[in-house]
Amino acid sequence: THFGFETVNESEKQEKVHKVFENVAKDYDTMNDAMSLGIHRLWKDYFLCKLGPVSNTKLLDVAGGTGDIAFRFLHHVNQFNYKNCHVTVTDINPHMLEVGKNRSTSLKQDQSMISWQEGDAEKLPFKDNTFNAYTIAFGIRNCTHIDKVLSEAYRVLQPGGRFMCLEFSHLVNSTAQWFYDQYSFQVIPVLGQLIAGQWKPYQYLVESIRQFPDQETFKNMIEEAGFRQVDYENLNLGIVAIHSGFKL
Ligand code: SAM
């Protein structure tokens, strides 16, 4: 009833619901492109290259949404002909996963290499020591308890496994931060209104970026969760940062 589909049968309804969420996802991708001038694609490409998966990589991509990181992973391991690789995409929102699954089948990806599992980053539905790589891209900022996300990441990784996080961060210089703030607070909500017809979610987005811990603070939190050799790299002056650590 929410979508006004009462009169259609079950499969027609499913198809229309899929269309609705495809449209949402399309807006979502358009917004990502508009806000970052398309640069989020390069950040994700670089993130995956830095992870550098090889044969036997069992990746868990948390808050994986519609599969942007997972698809880059599959592309990478297929390109280099690495064997015995698998990615599990997990997200709290089943509709995002549904869009991702549809994208994956229409891209004719090998379905034995990817699985989709609804789940909360703060309470993962996986056994201890299950994966040897863990990624979370633009997801941890949305979680309520960062410490729980990190301890769950530690728990599901095998010894030797790598944790990697791609997230908006804080600019390394205060003049740049000033210009960036003008852009974020004044341009992004306007783009949200113009492109997606919504102001509030994009205002929330900007505020959540400001509230997320800075690079050094987040690095300390990752160490407190038990990870070793923790470091980070700033991209584009710290607009985003990649944090990395190992369970040893
Ligand atoms: N990683 C994808 C990407 O880079 O395109 C999606 C990022 S999207 C900005 C954030 C995702 O985090 C959404 O799909 C949302 O459903 C998910 N999310 C929010 N809170 C979560 C939680 N507690 N556990 C798992 N996923 C969560």
Residues whose N, C-alpha, C, O or C-beta is under 5 A from the ligand:
A	BS01	SAM	V62 A63 G64 G65 D68 T90 D91 I92 N93 M96 G119 D120 A121 E122 A137 F138 G139 N142 C143
